[in-house]
Amino acid sequence: MAKKKIKWYRLDKIKKLGAKYNLILGPNGNGKSYALKEEILKDAILYDKKFMYMRRFALDLKGDYIYDWISDMFDYIKVLTGEDWNDIYVNRRKIYLCRWVDGQREVGPHIGTAFPLSEYSRFKSQNLYFHHMVLEEFLTTDIYLPDEPNLLQRWVAIPERHDPDIKVWLVGNTMTRVCPYFSYWGLDRVIDMKPGQLDLYNFESSDYGSDGKKKIIKIAVEMSENAGKEKSAFFGHTGDNIVNGKWTVQECPILPGEPKDY
């Protein structure tokens, strides 16, 4: 029997929409995060367009968590740098290229920094120069921060002072349909999207362009597909979620008649 070909997720389609905010949803392990890391590393290393790696809480950025997030990209870093750099070094949440020479670490250029979404007040008056902002695991079955979607926009405003073309990426596995980003931002078609489908929302900004008209903010949403990688350890509704990206919230029966009839 021929081995099934794995089709990893690529950013090509969502990038063509030219949106400022980009939401990438889908099943576990289909290459969403890897493809995005390729994009931000390429821009950081080749064009000095640094990235912000965001997680909800400072706890998510402790110890080796930042290093582990990017540790699967060392071969790609070697390709981009002509093998000048082959590792990364993290110090005080700042991410640097590095290499080992005769057992000694040599630290190279700064390419990105990690920030906890919850610590906005610490950074709101600082000058942050970044071209990409990545919020991983934005969908959760645990806890969202108070007013989180609006908090994220306040974060975006900090680097946007210096780079109006900043790109914002939100990556998440399809978990619960109950998500404040969908309701706050009016993304009312997300829960009905099928694998492989893209959608684009256009919203008027509070800001005006040089033509005197309100600027349009684009939000792109992509429901990525299963990569076709074999996963044999999962079953039932949980298996459907992990393998195929099916939403985890159970659908409730709907009574066909009026409440007074029951």
QUIKA-V36335 format. One record per pair of residues at least 4 apart in sequence whose C-alpha atoms are under 6 Angstrom apart, sorted by the first residue. I is the first residue (numbers start at 1). J is the second residue. Records with the same first field share a line. If there is no record, write none. Layout:
I = J  J
This chain:
6 = 227  228  229
7 = 227
8 = 30  31  227
9 = 30  31  32
10 = 35
19 = 218  219  220
20 = 167  168  218
21 = 168  219
22 = 169  219  220  221
23 = 169  170  221
24 = 171  222
25 = 172  173  174  223  224
26 = 173  174  223  224  245
27 = 173  242  243  244  245
28 = 173  242
30 = 226  227
37 = 41
41 = 45
42 = 46
43 = 47  49
44 = 48  49  50  111
49 = 131
50 = 111  112  130  131
51 = 112  130  131  132  133
52 = 112  113  114  133
53 = 114  134
54 = 114  115  116  134  135
55 = 116  117  135
56 = 116  117  118
57 = 116  118
58 = 116
61 = 65  66
64 = 68
67 = 71
74 = 86  87
78 = 82  83  85  86
85 = 98  99
86 = 99
87 = 98  99
88 = 96  97  98
89 = 95  96  98
90 = 94  95
93 = 113  114
94 = 113
95 = 110  111  112  113
96 = 108  109  110  111
97 = 108  109
98 = 106  107  108
99 = 105  106
100 = 104  105
120 = 124
128 = 159
129 = 159
130 = 159
131 = 166
132 = 166  167  168
133 = 168
134 = 169
135 = 170
136 = 171
137 = 171  172
138 = 172
139 = 172
149 = 181
160 = 164
174 = 245  247
175 = 247  248
176 = 247  248  249
180 = 184
181 = 185
182 = 186  187
195 = 223  224  225
196 = 223  224  225
197 = 222  223
198 = 221  222
199 = 220  221
200 = 219  220
201 = 218  219
202 = 217  218
203 = 216  217
204 = 215  216
205 = 214  215  216
207 = 214  215
208 = 212  213  214  215
209 = 213  215
226 = 244
234 = 239
235 = 239
239 = 243
240 = 244  246
241 = 245  246
